[in-house]
Amino acid sequence: MTGVTSVDDMNIALRTRPLAITAVALVSIAAAAAVRFVRSNRTVPRPVPAGWIAFSTAPADEPETGGPSGSDVFLVRPGSRLRQVAGRGRDTDIWNLCPAFSPDGRQLAFGQRAPDGLTINVVGVAADGTIGPPHVTIPVPDANPFAPCPKWSADGTHLAYLNAAHKLRVRGLDGSRRPPAPGDPQVRAFDRSSNTVGAPAGDLVAHEGDSAGCGVSVSRPDGSGSSAINRDLCPYAVAGWSPDGQDVLVMVDGGTGFTMSAIAVERPYTLTPIAIDVPVNDPRSYPGLGDVSWQPTLRQGPSTP
């Protein structure tokens, strides 16, 4: 948690710099003022879900090429300050990557590459964003050497990852090994190259709107029923969906960092800023699909054992 400048302080500094009046700058200025863009006024804008959004400051498939190294994992939600979950270390040699909330929303897993090895880490996340128990570290020396990205089982009792040969491996939260079973993630769940991102219910997919990379559209998985939910933004990634399937999470290059926003898939297609101009390692290290996880609605009861 040490060794990095406070991201809030960095954001304040970035916001005070002169901004070129570009489309992206205008979006960032409006976002900083918490302005919501709408395409029509036929319906009342619906607030986005209140859960936290976890993200890493570097993508899990990014090769290590120059510039500052290491990456952090943060939590954020509309109107909140960024909360650091894991830092890159005093020597900026720790990579914290690909965070993933458990199905009950009470735990957050993320991969870590550090000088002493590859691990999957799990922490508890309270409704107010406080990080607490459990604090679990699972060594995974056979994992993908750059990023041991974790995916949760459907019941939230164990985690899957890909080894260096891209074969599925499953571990319990106690570190035990187990064979893959129904409800475990499949190898295709780790694919970061898809141009479409499926909604939680599987009834819709989201994708960039045109060949120039501008706009955001949603459609049925077979491509039918396509509808533009935003024509103005030019996101570099569609990163995910809200847990209720009502908002699409998009990432826009802000010049010195990225801006994360949610776009409602129903009229009036409300645009809600989530995080503004978050600094990144270098021009290539922009997180996207697989690097962001939106917390499901917290369920009542004790944490998953």
C-alpha positions as CSV (number, residue, x, y, z in Angstrom):
1,M,0.0,0.0,0.0
2,T,3.1,2.3,0.1
3,G,5.5,3.7,-2.5
4,V,3.0,5.5,-4.7
5,T,1.7,9.1,-4.6
6,S,-1.9,9.3,-3.6
7,V,-4.0,8.9,-6.7
8,D,-6.5,11.5,-5.3
9,D,-3.6,14.0,-5.1
10,M,-2.5,13.1,-8.6
11,N,-6.0,13.6,-9.9
12,I,-6.2,17.0,-8.2
13,A,-2.9,18.0,-9.9
14,L,-4.0,16.7,-13.3
15,R,-7.3,18.6,-13.1
16,T,-5.5,21.9,-12.4
17,R,-3.4,21.6,-15.6
18,P,-4.5,23.6,-18.7
19,L,-6.7,21.4,-20.9
20,A,-6.8,21.4,-24.6
21,I,-10.4,21.9,-25.7
22,T,-11.0,18.6,-27.4
23,A,-14.0,16.3,-27.3
24,V,-12.2,14.2,-24.7
25,A,-11.3,17.2,-22.6
26,L,-14.9,18.4,-22.7
27,V,-16.1,15.0,-21.5
28,S,-13.6,15.1,-18.7
29,I,-14.6,18.6,-17.6
30,A,-18.2,17.7,-17.6
31,A,-17.5,14.5,-15.8
32,A,-15.6,16.4,-13.1
33,A,-18.6,18.6,-12.6
34,A,-20.8,15.5,-12.3
35,V,-22.8,16.5,-15.4
36,R,-25.0,13.7,-16.8
37,F,-25.5,13.7,-20.5
38,V,-28.9,12.4,-21.8
39,R,-30.1,11.7,-25.4
40,S,-33.7,12.4,-24.6
41,N,-35.8,13.6,-21.7
42,R,-38.6,11.0,-22.1
43,T,-37.8,9.2,-18.9
44,V,-36.2,10.1,-15.5
45,P,-32.5,9.2,-15.3
46,R,-31.9,6.1,-13.2
47,P,-29.0,6.1,-10.8
48,V,-26.3,3.5,-11.4
49,P,-26.0,0.6,-8.9
50,A,-24.2,1.7,-5.7
51,G,-21.6,-1.1,-5.6
52,W,-17.9,-0.5,-5.8
53,I,-15.9,-0.9,-9.0
54,A,-12.5,-2.5,-8.8
55,F,-9.9,-1.7,-11.4
56,S,-6.1,-2.1,-12.0
57,T,-4.0,0.6,-13.4
58,A,-2.4,-1.6,-16.0
59,P,-3.9,-4.3,-18.3
60,A,-3.1,-7.9,-17.5
61,D,-1.9,-8.6,-21.0
62,E,0.5,-5.6,-21.2
63,P,4.1,-6.5,-21.8
64,E,6.6,-4.8,-19.5
65,T,8.0,-2.1,-21.8
66,G,9.8,1.0,-20.3
67,G,8.4,3.7,-18.1
68,P,7.4,3.2,-14.5
69,S,6.6,-0.4,-13.6
70,G,4.1,-2.0,-11.3
71,S,0.4,-1.5,-11.0
72,D,-2.2,-0.8,-8.3
73,V,-5.8,-2.0,-7.6
74,F,-8.3,0.6,-6.6
75,L,-12.0,0.8,-5.6
76,V,-14.2,3.6,-6.8
77,R,-17.9,4.4,-7.2
78,P,-19.7,7.6,-8.4
79,G,-19.0,10.5,-6.2
80,S,-16.3,8.7,-4.1
81,R,-12.6,9.1,-3.7
82,L,-10.4,6.3,-5.0
83,R,-9.6,3.6,-2.4
84,Q,-6.4,1.7,-2.8
85,V,-6.7,-2.1,-2.3
86,A,-3.1,-3.1,-3.3
87,G,-0.1,-1.0,-4.2
88,R,2.9,-1.5,-6.5
89,G,5.5,-1.3,-3.7
90,R,8.3,1.1,-2.7
91,D,10.4,-0.1,-5.6
92,T,7.4,-0.2,-8.1
93,D,8.1,-3.8,-8.8
94,I,4.7,-5.3,-7.8
95,W,2.0,-5.8,-10.4
96,N,-1.5,-6.1,-9.0
97,L,-3.8,-7.1,-11.9
98,C,-7.3,-8.3,-13.1
99,P,-9.5,-7.8,-10.0
100,A,-12.6,-9.9,-9.7
101,F,-15.5,-9.7,-7.2
102,S,-17.0,-12.8,-5.8
103,P,-20.6,-13.7,-6.8
104,D,-21.9,-12.5,-3.4
105,G,-19.9,-9.2,-3.7
106,R,-18.2,-9.6,-0.4
107,Q,-14.7,-10.6,-1.5
108,L,-12.3,-9.3,-4.1
109,A,-9.6,-11.5,-5.8
110,F,-6.7,-10.2,-7.8
111,G,-3.5,-11.6,-9.3
112,Q,-0.2,-10.4,-8.2
113,R,3.3,-10.7,-9.7
114,A,6.0,-9.7,-7.3
115,P,9.8,-10.4,-6.9
116,D,9.0,-13.3,-4.6
117,G,6.5,-15.1,-7.0
118,L,3.0,-15.3,-8.5
119,T,0.0,-15.3,-6.2
120,I,-3.7,-14.9,-6.2
121,N,-4.9,-12.7,-3.3
122,V,-8.4,-12.4,-1.8
123,V,-9.6,-9.6,0.6
124,G,-13.0,-8.8,2.0
125,V,-14.8,-5.6,0.9
126,A,-17.5,-4.1,3.1
127,A,-20.4,-2.0,1.8
128,D,-18.5,1.2,2.7
129,G,-15.4,0.1,0.8
130,T,-13.4,-0.9,3.9
131,I,-10.9,-3.7,3.1
132,G,-10.9,-6.4,5.8
133,P,-10.8,-10.2,6.3
134,P,-10.4,-12.6,4.9
135,H,-6.8,-11.9,3.8
136,V,-5.9,-14.9,1.6
137,T,-2.7,-15.4,-0.4
138,I,-2.5,-18.4,-2.7
139,P,0.8,-19.2,-4.4
140,V,0.4,-20.1,-8.0
141,P,3.9,-20.7,-9.4
142,D,2.4,-22.5,-12.4
143,A,0.3,-19.6,-13.5
144,N,0.6,-17.4,-16.6
145,P,3.9,-15.7,-15.9
146,F,2.7,-12.2,-16.4
147,A,-0.7,-12.2,-14.8
148,P,-2.2,-14.9,-12.6
149,C,-5.8,-13.7,-13.3
150,P,-8.4,-15.2,-11.1
151,K,-12.1,-16.1,-11.9
152,W,-14.6,-17.2,-9.3
153,S,-16.7,-20.3,-9.3
154,A,-20.4,-19.8,-9.5
155,D,-20.8,-20.6,-5.7
156,G,-17.9,-18.4,-4.7
157,T,-16.0,-21.1,-2.9
158,H,-13.0,-21.4,-5.1
159,L,-11.0,-19.7,-7.9
160,A,-9.8,-20.7,-11.4
161,Y,-6.8,-19.4,-13.3
162,L,-4.8,-20.4,-16.4
163,N,-1.4,-21.9,-16.1
164,A,1.5,-21.1,-18.3
165,A,0.2,-23.6,-20.9
166,H,-3.2,-21.9,-20.8
167,K,-4.8,-24.9,-19.1
168,L,-7.5,-24.4,-16.4
169,R,-6.4,-24.8,-12.8
170,V,-8.8,-24.6,-9.8
171,R,-7.8,-23.8,-6.2
172,G,-9.8,-23.6,-3.0
173,L,-9.5,-20.5,-0.8
174,D,-7.4,-22.7,1.5
175,G,-5.0,-23.2,-1.4
176,S,-6.1,-26.8,-2.1
177,R,-6.1,-28.1,-5.6
178,R,-9.3,-29.5,-7.1
179,P,-10.4,-30.7,-10.6
180,P,-12.7,-28.4,-12.6
181,A,-16.4,-28.9,-11.9
182,P,-19.7,-27.7,-13.2
183,G,-20.0,-24.0,-12.3
184,D,-16.3,-23.3,-12.7
185,P,-15.1,-20.8,-15.3
186,Q,-14.2,-22.1,-18.7
187,V,-11.0,-21.3,-20.6
188,R,-12.9,-19.0,-22.9
189,A,-13.8,-16.8,-19.9
190,F,-10.2,-15.6,-19.8
191,D,-10.3,-14.3,-23.4
192,R,-9.5,-10.6,-23.5
193,S,-9.6,-10.2,-27.2
194,S,-13.4,-10.1,-27.7
195,N,-14.9,-7.1,-29.4
196,T,-18.2,-7.6,-27.6
197,V,-19.0,-7.9,-23.9
198,G,-22.0,-9.9,-22.7
199,A,-24.5,-8.7,-20.2
200,P,-24.9,-10.7,-17.0
201,A,-28.2,-12.3,-18.2
202,G,-26.7,-13.1,-21.6
203,D,-29.5,-11.4,-23.5
204,L,-27.4,-8.4,-24.7
205,V,-23.9,-7.6,-25.8
206,A,-22.2,-4.2,-25.9
207,H,-19.6,-3.1,-28.4
208,E,-18.0,0.0,-29.8
209,G,-20.3,1.7,-32.2
210,D,-18.5,2.1,-35.5
211,S,-15.3,1.3,-37.4
212,A,-13.7,4.5,-36.1
213,G,-14.1,3.3,-32.5
214,C,-16.7,6.0,-31.6
215,G,-20.0,5.5,-30.0
216,V,-21.3,2.6,-28.0
217,S,-24.1,0.2,-29.1
218,V,-25.9,-2.8,-27.6
219,S,-27.5,-5.7,-29.5
220,R,-28.6,-9.2,-29.1
221,P,-25.8,-11.8,-29.1
222,D,-26.6,-12.6,-32.8
223,G,-26.2,-8.9,-33.8
224,S,-29.8,-8.2,-34.3
225,G,-31.7,-5.4,-32.6
226,S,-28.6,-3.1,-32.5
227,S,-29.2,0.2,-30.8
228,A,-26.8,3.1,-30.2
229,I,-26.8,4.2,-26.6
230,N,-24.1,6.9,-27.1
231,R,-22.8,8.5,-30.3
232,D,-20.4,11.0,-28.9
233,L,-17.8,9.1,-26.9
234,C,-14.8,7.4,-28.5
235,P,-13.9,4.7,-25.9
236,Y,-10.8,2.6,-26.3
237,A,-12.6,-0.2,-24.4
238,V,-16.0,-1.5,-23.4
239,A,-14.9,-2.9,-20.0
240,G,-18.1,-4.5,-18.6
241,W,-21.6,-4.3,-17.4
242,S,-23.3,-3.3,-14.1
243,P,-24.5,-6.4,-12.1
244,D,-28.1,-5.6,-13.0
245,G,-27.4,-5.4,-16.7
246,Q,-28.6,-1.8,-16.9
247,D,-25.4,0.0,-17.5
248,V,-22.3,-0.5,-19.7
249,L,-18.9,0.5,-18.4
250,V,-16.6,2.3,-20.9
251,M,-13.1,3.6,-20.8
252,V,-12.0,6.8,-22.6
253,D,-8.4,7.9,-23.2
254,G,-8.1,11.3,-21.4
255,G,-4.6,12.1,-22.6
256,T,-2.8,11.7,-19.3
257,G,-4.9,8.9,-18.0
258,F,-8.3,7.2,-18.5
259,T,-11.8,8.2,-17.6
260,M,-14.3,5.5,-16.7
261,S,-18.0,6.1,-17.2
262,A,-21.3,4.1,-17.1
263,I,-23.9,4.5,-19.9
264,A,-27.5,3.4,-19.2
265,V,-28.8,1.0,-21.9
266,E,-32.3,2.4,-21.6
267,R,-33.5,5.9,-22.4
268,P,-32.5,8.5,-21.7
269,Y,-29.1,6.7,-22.0
270,T,-27.6,8.5,-19.0
271,L,-23.8,8.9,-18.9
272,T,-22.5,8.8,-15.3
273,P,-18.8,9.6,-14.6
274,I,-17.1,7.0,-12.3
275,A,-13.4,8.0,-12.3
276,I,-11.8,10.9,-14.0
277,D,-8.4,11.0,-15.7
278,V,-6.8,8.3,-13.6
279,P,-3.0,8.2,-14.2
280,V,-1.5,5.2,-15.9
281,N,2.0,3.8,-16.2
282,D,2.7,4.8,-19.8
283,P,0.7,5.4,-23.0
284,R,0.3,1.7,-23.6
285,S,-0.9,0.7,-20.2
286,Y,-4.6,1.4,-20.3
287,P,-6.8,-1.1,-18.5
288,G,-9.9,-2.5,-20.3
289,L,-11.9,-5.7,-20.5
290,G,-10.7,-8.1,-17.8
291,D,-9.2,-5.3,-15.7
292,V,-12.4,-4.0,-14.2
293,S,-15.0,-5.7,-11.9
294,W,-18.3,-4.2,-10.7
295,Q,-19.4,-5.4,-7.3
296,P,-22.6,-7.4,-7.3
297,T,-25.3,-6.4,-4.9
298,L,-24.2,-7.4,-1.4
299,R,-26.2,-10.4,-0.1
300,Q,-27.1,-10.8,3.5
301,G,-25.4,-13.3,5.7
302,P,-21.8,-14.3,6.5
303,S,-18.9,-14.2,4.0
304,T,-18.4,-17.2,1.9
305,P,-16.0,-19.5,3.8
